[in-house]
Amino acid sequence: MTQPNMPNDMQELIRQAAEVQAQLQKAQEELLNTTVEGTSGGGLVSVTMTGGAEIRDLIIKPEAVDPEDVETLQDLILAAYRDAHNKAGQLAQEKIGPLANPGAGASQQAPGEIPFGGII
């Protein structure tokens, strides 16, 4: 794949870019296949989602359900979702962040924010 008149430095740069791309693709696949769990209310509600923020499961314990207080249940579901989403964001930052921004610190991204807007 040697191009005529292409400096060796350029060939090395292309090789390194291809290597980083392969690592990024592998990290994205791992992220999508990993699940995290968020909970609220001391475990009354739990949400399981992938590292790509796809909800896989929602569990609501019977004691969390009070027909007279639906708002509390709604708050518990939202809190569990946010907890899982933050964990998915942290996981994405660990797996993809260093590859997407080599040399950049974690301060480049808000905690719990999924790289690429969650689109992987």
Buried (B, 14 or more C-beta within 10 A) or exposed (E): EEEEEEEEEEEEEEEEEEEEEEBBEEBBEEBBEBBBBBBBBEEBBBBBBBBBBEEEEBBBEEEBEEEEEEEBBEBBBEBBBBBBBBBBBBBBBEBBBBBBBEEEEEEEBEEBBBBEEBEB
